[in-house]
Amino acid sequence: MSTGMPAPAPTRASDLARTLHARHVAMISLGGVIGAGFFIGSGGAIALAGPGVIVTYLLAGLMVVLINYMLRDIALSSPGHGSFISQIRHTLGRQPGFIAGWTYWVIWATTMAIEDMAGASLLAPYIPLPYPALEALVLAGMTGINLLSVRGYGEVEYWLSLLKIVAIVLFIAIGSYALLMGITITHHPLLADGFFPHGALALLGAVPTVVFSMAGTEVATVAALESSDPDGNIARVARSVALRVGGFYLLAVLVVLSLLSWRDMVPGQAPFLLVLNRLHIPFASVFMTAVIICAVLSTLNSGLYTASRVLHDMAVHGDAPRFFLPVTAKHRLPRRAVLACSGATALIAATAVVSPGVVFAFLVSVIGAFILFDYVLIVLARMRLCHRAPWQPWLTLALLCGVLLAMLSRADTRSELALSAGAIVVVLAAGRLLALRAPKGTR
């Protein structure tokens, strides 16, 4: 009996749409770097480390650039094996692929819940609806976009990312003009307390904030698989990532540091807005609020896209239920996976109310270490697949070890690492159990 619904298409990873253009992938890669954490979190990092935080941004930026080179080399050395999660599985084996997939999915599911709550908080002063209704509205809007078509997701992400880029370029231009005109907006000279006002070790405290605010560049390598030229787009993204990190992150932070003292920074408040307000730029608050809302929506949009593709990818390999395998006949998108990821986001957001100190706190605590763990697997896969420029993966591992040491140096992040290690062991045990129950030919 016909239900009037389109029948599911064949269930191979290659059956996903190929409708994204190079401009979409390029802008998605930019959006992955510039999130709400950059606009707000940079103030806390500067307050903690002082002017020396620029060293932290330089090292974190170098690590992000190298990770993108690893992703490029993996894709080009073993084309046709899907996302980097599939590449890890293909190169390192089923168990590492299983762990990489589920930890990466948890990262995005939790991040989406955080962004959903942030979006509702930002919209609350402007839309007279109860907070839960605003959360549902924001999530439903992004889910609807992801259910329309892959091209629709790419187009929305293109314009959201473009607005963020325009905002940063305008900020750099305004700040540079103020510097050239000799305008002073602080009572504390830049180096009045030295380059490391809290000591060089204070840089370690700023490392997690800076590194995790830059996470997300790998989204473009997932999106590139649904473009007409996956390998070419991945290579172009990797080539331009250094310019993106240097041109946006480092220049913007340098402008902030040149105009304001680290003493002016208040953790949790946007330093860019502080600069614009002190320069008496009209409507600065409204403009920055709009930009941060767009940054939140962009992260939620890309997170829903990426998490659904990873879930579908794992289903292809038997690491997730086959229920998430079908793609729609018309637009060739994994509708069930999108809806499941949206539902998981709503559920995690609900735990922030029902169990803020247990379930939600645990999920928020583990995502930082999960990011590092997945980065290590990316580097190991690159070491096995590609032997060109062997210094690159070793340097990347050294930087990742530096981030790990920075997290071990602080009591709060030290406990997060312990929780994350326990969670990874649980995921490993689940993967092992699944492998034992699978038919011999699929292990």
C-alpha positions, 0 to 999 in steps of 0.5 A, a space after each residue: 500500500 502506498 503511503 504517499 511518502 518517497 521511498 528510501 534511496 539505496 543506503 550507501 554513503 555515496 548516495 548522499 547529495 552532491 549539491 554543495 558548491 565550492 563557495 558553500 564549502 569555503 564558507 562552511 570552513 570559515 563558519 567552523 572557525 568563527 563561532 560564538 566562543 570566539 566573540 565571547 570566550 576571547 575576553 576570558 582568555 585575555 583576562 587570564 593570560 594578559 597580552 601573552 595570550 597572543 602566544 596561546 592563539 599562535 600555537 592554537 592556530 598552528 595546531 588547527 592549521 596542522 589538523 586541517 593538513 592531516 585531514 587533507 592528506 587522509 582524504 587525498 591518500 585514501 579517496 572514496 572512504 567517506 568522512 574522516 571518521 570512516 577514514 579512521 575506521 578504514 586506517 586504524 580499525 573498527 574499534 578506533 573508528 567506533 570510538 571516534 564516531 561516537 565521541 565526535 557525535 557526543 561533542 556535536 550533540 552537546 554543543 548543539 544543546 549549549 548553542 540552542 540554550 544560548 540562542 534562546 537566551 539571546 532572543 528572550 529580550 526581543 521575542 515575548 515567549 517562554 524560554 522553553 518555547 524559544 529553545 524549541 523555536 530555535 531548534 525547530 528552525 535549524 532542523 527545518 533548514 537541514 530537512 529541506 535539502 543539503 543545498 539549503 543548509 549550505 546556502 543558509 550557512 553561507 550567509 550566516 558565515 558571511 555576516 560573521 566575516 563582515 563583522 570581523 573585517 569591520 571590527 578590524 578596520 574600525 580598530 585599525 583606524 582608531 590605532 592610526 588616529 592615536 585614539 586611547 580608550 583605556 587607562 592602562 598601557 598594553 605592557 604596563 604589567 609586562 607581557 605575562 602579568 600572571 606569569 608565563 604559566 598563566 598561558 596554560 590556563 588559557 589554552 583550553 579556552 582558546 583551542 576549543 574555541 577554534 575547534 570545528 574546522 573539520 566540518 568543511 571536510 564532511 561537507 565537501 563529501 556532498 559537493 561535486 569535487 570532494 577532494 579538490 574542495 578539501 585541498 582548497 580548505 586546507 590551503 586557506 586555513 592558515 590565512 583564515 586563522 591568521 587573518 581573522 582570529 589573530 588580527 582581531 585579537 591583536 586589535 583588541 590587545 592594542 586598544 584595551 588592557 587585559 585589566 579591562 576584560 570581563 570573562 563572559 563579556 564580548 571584548 569586541 563590544 567593549 572596544 566598539 562601545 568605548 569608541 562610541 560606535 552607534 548601535 554597537 550593542 545591537 550589531 554585536 548581539 545580531 552577530 553573536 546570534 548569527 554565530 550561535 545559529 551557524 554553529 547549531 546549523 552546522 552541528 546538526 548537519 555534521 552530527 547527522 552525517 556522522 550518525 549516517 556514516 556510522 550506520 553505513 559501517 554497522 557502528 550505529 543502528 541501521 535505522 539511520 541508514 536510509 536517505 530520501 529519494 528526492 534530496 538524498 539526505 538522511 532524514 532519520 539521522 537529522 531528526 534523531 540528532 535534533 531530538 538528542 539536542 532537545 533531550 540534552 538541553 532538557 537535562 540542563 534543567 532536570 539534571 544540571 549538576 550531573 548529566 548535563 555537567 558530565 556531557 559539558 565536561 567531556 567534550 574538550 577531551 573528546 576533541 583532543 582524542 579525535 584529533 590524536 586519532 586523525 594524526 595517527 591515521 595520517 601517519 599510517 596513510 601518508 609518509 610525506 612531511 613526517 614532521 607535521 604529524 609529530 609536531 601536531 602530536 607535540 602541540 596536542 600533548 601541550 594542550 593535555 599538559 595545560 589541562 592537567 595543570 588545572 584542577 577543573 580540567 584535570 577532573 574533566 580529563 578523568 571523566 573523559 577517560 572513563 567515558 572513552 573506556 565505556 565507549 570502547 567496551 560498547 564497541 568491543 561488545 558490538 564487534 564480538 556480536 557482529 558476523 565475522 565478515 563485518 568485523 
